[in-house]
């Protein structure tokens, strides 16, 4: 697979979640940039991302597709595809119920793929204007991670119930700049494998709908597959087009 194919996958249109027909108004963004990684892969690669968001009085839906890919001398050196979809049903201005599904395929992670489905309670505990808020959520679900190889118990997959804790903090630094911090942790209730992910990002408008985004991402596994790193880090600088 070449770079053009990887980017095409990263910007494939996302099919929205339930109740989207209530309003024709959507918000979206497409992102393309350079990525520097350490951990299971150590090199400079290219990444792409496509996201959609939709909100009505009672429902808030969002989804995202992303990819990263690189080649060296016609040999694939990094390949990852991620997707998630989430819907919130708002009981009140602050409280909501959520349902979230996620999928990740990383060729160099030790997993064939990782997937999870969770549901639970969320609360927008703080809000200032339309762009600044703090969301906290907690829920339960199920994780199915297919391993590249069998583990020491002879199993080829990790299957267990999980608890999910997550938070998102958005703060509008100005009319043209936004700071975002996300943090999530999925805790295995059987094997006690904890997967924690964090993203710290700063986005600033350049001109029109075009913005510059700098981000730092960390993913940590308490019990990674054999011959895989426990922690992956990513630093990226990319252009983002909002619509």
N, C-alpha and C positions, 0 to 999 in steps of 0.2 A: 504493500500500500504506500502510495506517495503522499507528499505533503498536501497536494491539492485535494485528494480524497479525504484526508484527515480534517482539513478545514471545512470541507463540505458537510461532513458529519456533524462538526461542531456547531454549524449554523442551520441545521435542519429545523423546520418549523415544529413547534411544540403544540400538541393537541391539548387544549385547556380542560380544566376539571369541571365538575358538576356546577350547574346554575350559572354558567358563563353567559347564557343567552339573555340574562336579565338586563344587560347593558352592552351596547356595541363599543364602549370605550375601553381601550387597552393601553397599557404602558409596556414598553419593551426596550431591550438594549442588546446590541451586538458588540463583541469585544474581540480584539486581535492584538497579540503582543508577544514579547520575548520572555522566556521563562528560564530561571537559573535554579537548578535543583541540587540537593545533596541527600545522601541516604542510599536507597536502592538504585537510583540513577544519578550520576554526577556529570552534568554537562548543560550547555545552553541549548534550549529547544524553543519551538513555537507553540503557542496555545491559542485556542479559540473558545468563545462562549456565546451562548444565545439564551436570553431569558425573557419571560413574559409575566405580567402581573395584571390582575383584574380584581376590582373590589366593588361590592354593592353595599346596601344598608346592612344586610345580614351575612354576606359571604365575602371572604377574601381568599383568592386563589393565586398561586404562583408556581412556576416551574422553571427548570433550567437544564440545559444541555451544555456540556463542555468537553473539550478534548485537548490532548497534548501529544505531540508526535515529532520525531526527528529521525533522520537517516544519516549514516556515515559510510561512504564508499558502497552505496546501494544496500546497506545492511541496517535494519531497524534497530535503533538504540534506545528508544523510549516510545511507549504507546499506551495511552490511557484514555478511557471514555467514561464519563460520569453523567448521571441524570437523576433528578429528583422532582417530585411533584407534591404539593401540599395544599390542602384546603382547610380553612378555618370557618366555623360557624359561630357567629358572634351572639352570645346571650345578652350582652349589654355593650356599652361603649368600651369597656375595658376587658371583660371576660369572654373567652371563646373556647370552643372544643376544636381540636385539630386532628387531622388524619394525614399521615406522611409516608410516602414510599420512596426508597432510594436504591440506586443500582450503580455499581462501579466495576469496571474491568480494567485492571492494570497488569500489563504483561510481565512486569518486573517486580511484582509485589509478593509473590509466593501464592497468590490466589488466582484461580481461573476467573472468578468474579465474587463480589460481595453484594449482598442485598439485605434490606430490612424493611419492615412495615411496622409503624408505631401509631398509637392514638393516645390522646390524653387531654389535659387541661392547660390552658395558657392564660396569661394576664398581662395586659399592657399597663404595667405598674406606674409608668411615668410618660407624659406626653407634653410637648411644647410645640405648638404650631402643627404644620402638616408633615414636616420632615425630621423632627427630633422626637425620639421615643425610646423606651426600654421595654422589651418583651421578655418574659420569663415563662418557661413551660416545662411540664413534667408528664411523662406517660409511660405506658408499657407496650410491648410488641414482641416481634419475633425476628430473629436473624438467621439467614442461611448463607454461609460463605463456603464456596466450593474451592477446595485446595488444588494446587497443581499436582501435588504428590500426597500419598497417604501419610498420616502422622504416626507417632510412635504407638498409638492404639490400633493402627490399621484402618483408620477411618479416612475418607476422602472429602469430608465436609464438616464444618462447624455449624451445628443446628441447636439453637437454644432460645429461650425466652430472654428478653432484655428489658431493662429500664432505661428510659432516655431523659436526660436533663439538658436543657438548651437555653440560650439567651442571645438576644440581638440588641445592640445599642447603636442607634443612629443619632448623630448630632450635626446639625447644620452649622458649620463654622461661619458661613456667609451665604448670600444668595447664590453664589457660584461654587461653593466648596462644601463637601460632605465627608465626615469621618464615620467609619463603620467598624464595629467590633462584633464578631460572632464567635460563639463558643458552644460546643456540644460534646456530650459524653454518653456513649451507649455501653451500659454495664451488663455483662452476661450474668444471668441468675443461676446458671448451672456450672459453666466452666470458669466463671469469673474473669473472662477476657474483657478488658475495658478498652474501647476505641474512643479516643479523644481528638477532636479537630478544632482548630482555631484559625480565624482569618482576621487580620488587621489591615484596613484599607483606607486610603485617602484619595478622594476623587475631586478634581477641579475642572470646571468648564474652560475650554480653550476658545471656541468660537461656535456660535449657533448651537447645534445639538451634539457637537463633538467635545469630548472630555478626555483628560489624561487621568489614568488610574495607576497608583502604586499599591502593591499588596504584598503581605507576608503571611504565608500559610504554614501551619504545622499539623501533622497527623502523627499520633503516637498510639502504638498498640502495646498493651501490657504483656501479651503473649503472642509475638509474631510467628509466622510459619518458619520452619527451619531454613537457615541460610538467608534470611531476610532481615533487614534493619528494623529496629523497633520504632525509629522516628524518621519521618520524611519531612523536609522543609522546602519551601518554594518562595522565591522572591521574584516578583514580576513587575514590569512596567509596560502598560498597554494603552492603546487608544480605544475609546468606548463611544459608540454612537447610540444615542437615545432617541426613541420615537414614541 
